[in-house]
Amino acid sequence: MDKLVFYGICILAIAGLLLLLPSSPFGIKHEMPQILQSILGYINWVIPFKWITDTLIAWGTVIGAYYLYQMTLRWTKAI
């Protein structure tokens, strides 16, 4: 019976914490000031953020695959 009471209290606590969260994290719209929107185009032209993020994603994927391969070899005691 004590486990049932404990589980009930845990479920109520988790439900209470979930009520504090917004229904959707993507529903919140952040408005940028107009001056920042106009400057952002020039900044994106000078600093290629799209290329930087694509390169970092590719690099992270390759490094992750390398570590996974290395862990597999160590697990099988090949190295």
ZIURSUL-V944448 format. One record per pair of residues at least 24 apart in sequence whose ideal C-beta (glycine too) atoms are under 6 Angstrom apart, sorted by sequence separation. I is the first residue (numbers start at 0). J is the second residue. D is the distance in whole Angstrom. If there is no record, write none. Layout:
# ZIURSUL-V944448
I|J|D, I|J|D
This chain:
# ZIURSUL-V944448
none
